[in-house]
Amino acid sequence: MKTREITDVLLKLKQAVEGIKEPEAAKVMVELLNVIEELASENEKLKEVIQKQRDEINKLKGENGKPDIKPNKKAGNDFSCEKERKEAERCNGNSKKEGFKLDVSSLEKLKEQRIPVDVLENLGNVKGKKYGSKDEFLKGVESVIGAEASGLYGDLLVKYARYKKRERSRKVPEISIDRVEKCKVNRDELPCDAQFKGYKPKVVQDVIIKSDNVRFEREIYWSRSEHKTYIGEVPTGYEGDFGPNINSEIVSLKYVCNMSIPKIKEFYDNIGVRISTKLYYDPAYKKIGCISRGEIGALRSKYRCW
């Protein structure tokens, strides 16, 4: 047995000794437990001495001794990133992060701890019930196995009943509704006494990917006196052959989704947008855009093409 397990057993035995009414028997049990505790402590010290001697022998052989692996513990405010700090603050503020429940697997593990059969049978009455705190769990267990058994095996039951609650965030309130569609009941199937009681909401997420090709009808005016032509301006972002949405989405598809240039072209071809496989990098604005077939030759000397 490990040192921690021996310590747990001794603590339980000491609690059991306190309930013995006969003073002589209690005195004998206390002395016996003290002897066992001293023997366990001496055994642990002997293990450390033997390990040191083994390390020295290995060093004499030219080998390495047992590595000193320290536990990976962090200080209270030692966080490596902002995410860990926020996670710690959320955990400290949430006292209901852990719960207690006895299920089939935990009861099977308790059978291996030499708990009496009658106690395990009584624990079956609380199998599957969830408790929000340790005190609430112990009260529920005490109601089925009694105060004496609860005092003897309470810590062990808590150990195997503890579980971490999953943090679930509500998804539906964060969804923005784009349209509302009413689903009507077939009136022919309704009985005569049917009454309208309102609506039952159901939110379904979907996305529509389609082209938005625009043909701008630009007005043209000719001034004879000035010998000048006036043409209506297109909206900002539509000066080239492609709109601002395509220019920004290509960057996301290329560097966020890790899509290749041929796959990006195939994606736009499927939704009715015809683009070239040539992309250019503008060093002045530090952005990527797409070139129409008519612009490739004119911009070849200005931009580095891929």
GUVORO-245646 format. One line per field, with one value per residue (C-alpha): residue in one letter; x, y, z. Coordinates in Angstrom, 2 decimals, always signed. Layout:
BEGIN
residu = (a  ...)
x = (X  ...)
y = (Y  ...)
z = (Z  ...)
***
This chain:
BEGIN
residu = (m  k  t  r  e  i  t  d  v  l  l  k  l  k  q  a  v  e  g  i  k  e  p  e  a  a  k  v  m  v  e  l  l  n  v  i  e  e  l  a  s  e  n  e  k  l  k  e  v  i  q  k  q  r  d  e  i  n  k  l  k  g  e  n  g  k  p  d  i  k  p  n  k  k  a  g  n  d  f  s  c  e  k  e  r  k  e  a  e  r  c  n  g  n  s  k  k  e  g  f  k  l  d  v  s  s  l  e  k  l  k  e  q  r  i  p  v  d  v  l  e  n  l  g  n  v  k  g  k  k  y  g  s  k  d  e  f  l  k  g  v  e  s  v  i  g  a  e  a  s  g  l  y  g  d  l  l  v  k  y  a  r  y  k  k  r  e  r  s  r  k  v  p  e  i  s  i  d  r  v  e  k  c  k  v  n  r  d  e  l  p  c  d  a  q  f  k  g  y  k  p  k  v  v  q  d  v  i  i  k  s  d  n  v  r  f  e  r  e  i  y  w  s  r  s  e  h  k  t  y  i  g  e  v  p  t  g  y  e  g  d  f  g  p  n  i  n  s  e  i  v  s  l  k  y  v  c  n  m  s  i  p  k  i  k  e  f  y  d  n  i  g  v  r  i  s  t  k  l  y  y  d  p  a  y  k  k  i  g  c  i  s  r  g  e  i  g  a  l  r  s  k  y  r  c  w)
x = (+0.00  +1.07  +1.80  -1.27  -3.52  -2.02  -2.64  -6.27  -6.80  -5.27  -7.49  -10.58  -9.48  -8.91  -12.42  -13.77  -11.83  -13.47  -16.83  -15.69  -17.36  -15.07  -12.07  -9.61  -10.30  -10.08  -6.72  -5.31  -6.51  -4.92  -1.56  -1.78  -2.51  +0.42  +2.75  +1.45  +1.94  +5.54  +6.29  +4.84  +6.98  +10.14  +9.30  +9.06  +12.44  +14.01  +12.66  +14.35  +17.67  +17.49  +16.72  +19.72  +21.98  +20.65  +21.36  +24.93  +25.47  +24.12  +26.42  +29.42  +28.39  +28.29  +24.51  +22.07  +20.14  +16.41  +15.35  +13.97  +10.65  +8.93  +5.16  +3.84  +2.26  +1.59  +1.33  -1.98  -1.37  +1.17  -0.57  +1.21  -1.48  -4.63  -6.76  -5.51  -6.13  -9.74  -10.25  -8.99  -11.24  -14.25  -13.45  -12.99  -16.27  -18.14  -18.57  -20.78  -18.13  -17.99  -20.78  -21.24  -22.95  -22.73  -23.10  -22.41  -18.68  -18.12  -20.03  -17.89  -14.76  -16.16  -16.56  -12.78  -12.31  -13.71  -16.89  -19.53  -22.10  -25.07  -23.67  -23.22  -26.77  -28.13  -26.02  -27.92  -30.87  -28.96  -27.41  -27.70  -28.76  -26.73  -25.71  -24.39  -22.15  -20.21  -22.44  -25.56  -24.07  -23.07  -26.55  -28.10  -25.70  -26.28  -30.01  -29.59  -26.56  -26.77  -24.57  -22.03  -21.30  -21.28  -18.60  -16.45  -16.73  -17.78  -14.40  -14.05  -17.52  -16.80  -13.58  -15.32  -18.51  -16.85  -17.03  -16.45  -19.43  -19.25  -19.48  -22.19  -23.05  -26.46  -26.20  -29.60  -29.64  -26.33  -27.73  -28.97  -32.26  -32.27  -35.86  -38.92  -41.11  -44.37  -45.20  -48.95  -50.97  -53.20  -56.65  -58.35  -56.66  -57.80  -60.84  -63.69  -62.67  -59.00  -57.83  -54.83  -52.22  -49.39  -46.13  -43.31  -39.98  -37.31  -34.06  -32.23  -28.89  -28.11  -25.99  -26.56  -23.57  -24.50  -23.13  -23.88  -22.83  -23.87  -24.11  -23.74  -25.48  -23.16  -24.55  -22.47  -22.59  -20.65  -19.83  -19.30  -17.96  -15.40  -14.76  -15.06  -16.97  -18.60  -19.28  -21.11  -18.89  -19.42  -19.66  -16.47  -14.87  -16.32  -13.71  -12.17  -13.73  -14.38  -16.24  -14.87  -16.38  -14.43  -11.17  -11.54  -12.83  -9.91  -7.54  -9.58  -9.83  -6.11  -4.61  -7.35  -8.84  -5.49  -7.10  -4.96  -5.46  -7.04  -9.49  -10.42  -11.11  -13.17  -15.18  -16.08  -16.78  -19.39  -21.33  -21.18  -18.15  -15.38  -11.96  -8.40  -5.97  -3.55  -3.38  -1.32  +0.31  +0.15  +3.17  +1.71  -1.48  -0.16  -3.14  -3.99  -6.49  -7.54  -6.89  -9.25  -7.95  -7.81  -5.68  -3.00  -0.78  -1.10  -0.22  +2.51  +5.31  +3.89  +2.97  +4.68  +2.37  +2.03)
y = (+0.00  +3.56  +5.98  +8.04  +4.97  +3.85  +7.31  +7.24  +3.81  +4.92  +8.01  +5.88  +3.44  +6.28  +7.55  +4.08  +3.78  +6.94  +5.14  +2.23  +2.49  +0.11  +2.17  -0.74  -1.89  +1.68  +2.16  -1.02  +0.00  +3.47  +1.99  -0.49  +2.27  +4.32  +1.35  +0.85  +4.53  +4.45  +1.34  +2.98  +6.08  +4.00  +2.01  +5.21  +6.42  +3.06  +3.35  +6.74  +5.34  +2.36  +4.63  +6.85  +3.79  +2.60  +6.03  +5.94  +2.45  +3.59  +6.62  +4.36  +2.26  +5.39  +5.50  +8.13  +7.94  +8.35  +11.73  +14.30  +15.14  +18.02  +18.41  +20.88  +23.37  +27.03  +29.86  +31.52  +34.40  +32.72  +32.48  +32.02  +33.71  +35.77  +32.70  +30.88  +33.94  +34.24  +30.50  +30.71  +33.68  +31.85  +28.74  +30.73  +32.49  +29.27  +27.18  +24.66  +23.39  +19.93  +17.58  +14.22  +11.16  +7.40  +5.56  +1.99  +2.52  +4.20  +1.47  -1.16  +0.61  +0.76  -3.03  -3.30  -1.18  -3.95  -2.12  -4.40  -5.86  -4.52  -0.98  -1.31  -2.59  +0.41  +2.77  +1.46  +3.57  +6.78  +5.51  +8.09  +10.95  +14.14  +16.33  +19.86  +19.89  +17.54  +18.15  +17.47  +14.22  +13.04  +13.77  +11.74  +8.85  +8.98  +8.65  +5.24  +3.67  +5.30  +7.73  +5.12  +3.73  +7.24  +8.26  +5.23  +5.34  +8.93  +10.15  +7.13  +7.64  +11.31  +10.37  +8.08  +10.13  +13.45  +14.52  +17.75  +19.48  +20.47  +24.17  +24.66  +28.00  +28.79  +28.77  +29.96  +33.47  +34.32  +33.59  +36.57  +35.83  +36.87  +35.92  +34.46  +31.91  +30.61  +26.92  +26.53  +23.48  +21.90  +23.18  +20.11  +17.86  +19.91  +18.88  +21.32  +22.23  +22.99  +26.35  +28.41  +28.56  +30.50  +29.42  +27.06  +28.52  +26.43  +28.06  +26.48  +27.80  +27.90  +29.90  +31.01  +31.32  +32.94  +35.42  +39.15  +40.23  +43.83  +45.65  +49.39  +51.58  +54.59  +57.81  +59.52  +63.23  +65.05  +68.74  +70.33  +73.55  +71.81  +68.89  +66.64  +63.48  +63.03  +59.44  +58.44  +57.07  +53.55  +53.04  +52.80  +49.39  +48.60  +50.42  +47.18  +44.08  +42.55  +43.86  +44.36  +41.11  +38.95  +40.77  +40.25  +36.67  +35.55  +36.51  +34.48  +31.45  +31.56  +32.19  +31.19  +28.16  +27.24  +26.79  +26.70  +29.14  +26.52  +25.51  +29.15  +29.56  +26.36  +27.63  +30.88  +29.10  +26.94  +30.01  +31.87  +34.16  +34.06  +35.04  +34.53  +32.19  +35.14  +36.95  +40.03  +41.47  +45.27  +46.39  +49.87  +48.67  +45.26  +43.36  +40.63  +40.99  +39.25  +40.38  +40.13  +38.65  +42.08  +43.57  +40.87  +42.32  +45.93  +45.09  +42.52  +45.06  +46.75  +43.74  +40.49  +37.81  +34.21)
z = (+0.00  -0.65  +2.19  +1.45  +1.52  +4.85  +6.30  +5.17  +6.73  +10.02  +10.15  +9.63  +12.31  +14.76  +14.08  +14.68  +17.96  +19.26  +19.08  +21.30  +24.67  +26.59  +27.84  +28.02  +24.49  +23.23  +24.98  +23.43  +19.96  +20.29  +21.28  +18.42  +15.91  +17.20  +16.69  +13.15  +12.40  +13.65  +11.60  +8.49  +9.07  +9.55  +6.41  +4.40  +5.68  +4.81  +1.27  +0.89  +2.19  -0.17  -3.12  -2.31  -2.15  -5.51  -7.01  -5.69  -7.13  -10.52  -10.50  -9.77  -12.77  -14.91  -15.03  -13.89  -10.67  -10.21  -11.65  -9.22  -10.89  -9.16  -9.31  -11.84  -9.48  -10.09  -7.65  -7.03  -9.48  -11.78  -15.15  -18.44  -20.52  -20.28  -21.04  -17.92  -15.78  -16.95  -16.50  -12.89  -12.14  -13.55  -11.51  -8.30  -8.82  -9.59  -6.45  -8.24  -10.63  -9.00  -8.08  -6.37  -7.80  -7.28  -10.57  -11.70  -12.21  -8.85  -7.03  -8.75  -7.54  -4.01  -4.01  -4.30  -1.13  +1.14  +2.01  +3.55  +1.16  +3.10  +2.88  -0.89  -1.26  +0.66  -1.48  -4.48  -3.31  -4.12  -7.35  -10.10  -7.82  -8.23  -5.32  -5.64  -2.53  -0.29  +2.74  +0.71  -0.58  +2.90  +4.22  +1.41  +2.05  +5.80  +5.28  +3.61  +5.38  +8.80  +10.71  +11.88  +8.40  +6.97  +9.48  +8.61  +4.82  +4.18  +2.91  +0.64  -0.82  -1.46  -3.27  -5.76  -6.09  -6.98  -10.61  -12.52  -14.01  -17.64  -18.36  -20.92  -22.37  -23.76  -27.52  -28.74  -27.14  -28.87  -32.35  -34.30  -36.07  -39.75  -40.58  -38.89  -40.63  -39.18  -39.45  -39.62  -38.64  -41.24  -40.28  -41.79  -39.20  -36.17  -34.14  -33.57  -30.00  -30.83  -29.41  -30.48  -27.66  -29.29  -30.87  -29.90  -31.10  -32.81  -33.96  -36.91  -38.16  -41.86  -44.28  -47.87  -50.20  -53.49  -55.96  -55.82  -59.32  -59.95  -63.26  -62.71  -65.26  -65.21  -66.61  -69.29  -70.10  -72.82  -72.58  -75.97  -74.47  -72.25  -74.59  -71.53  -70.67  -67.24  -66.02  -62.85  -60.07  -58.72  -54.92  -52.88  -53.13  -56.56  -58.63  -59.98  -61.49  -58.07  -55.05  -51.51  -50.24  -52.68  -51.98  -48.23  -48.45  -50.59  -47.79  -45.29  -47.60  -48.33  -44.90  -42.44  -44.24  -45.87  -49.27  -52.40  -55.28  -57.61  -54.86  -54.25  -57.97  -57.97  -55.00  -56.77  -60.07  -58.34  -57.15  -60.47  -59.99  -62.59  -61.30  -62.50  -60.81  -60.50  -57.19  -56.53  -53.42  -53.05  -50.97  -50.49  -48.82  -47.65  -48.92  -51.37  -54.18  -57.36  -60.92  -63.84  -67.04  -68.71  -65.92  -65.76  -68.48  -67.28  -63.66  -64.35  -64.05  -60.92  -58.79  -57.99  -59.43  -58.19)
***
